[in-house]
Amino acid sequence: MPEIEEALQHDPELATACADLLLAQRTLEGLRCEPRPAVSARILEYSRTFPAGS
């Protein structure tokens, strides 16, 4: 990986693009997690308003 580190040190545009990608990856990984318990509770509460099937 020394080649990558060297490229990032000498190319600020590349370094910025990589930083943006890493931030996007972190954000997406955070969104991929299960919903918070409060969100699940609201969804279940809302589902109880649907008419029961016959």
N, C-alpha and C positions, 0 to 999 in steps of 0.2 A: 503494500500500500504506500510505500514511499513516493511512488510516481504520482499517485493521486494527491497526496499532501503537497508535493512540490507544485503540481498544476494549480491547486487551490491557492497557494501562496503567491503565484505569479499571475493569476488571472482573476481579478476582482469580480468580473461578470459571472464567471463560472462559480466562484465562491458564493455569490449572492443567490444564484439560481439553486445551488445545492442547499443552502440554508432555507430557502423558501420551500423546497421539496421536503426537507426534514420537518419543518413546522407543519406543513400540510399533512404529512404522514402522522405526526403526533396528534393532530386534531382528529383525523379520521379514526385512528386507533381509539381515541377517547369516545367517539361517537359509536363505535362498534360494540362497546360494553353494554351489558344489560341495562334496561331502564332503572331509574331510582325506584325504590319501593313506593314512594308517594305517587309516581306516575302510574305504576301498575295498579295501585289502589283506585286511582281515578278512572282508569280504563275499566276495571271490574265494576265500579259503581255505575258508570255509564252503561255498561252492557246489561245491567239489571233493569234498565228502563225499556228494554226491548220486550215486545209481547212474547209470551211463552208459546212455544210450538204445540200444536195439537197432535 
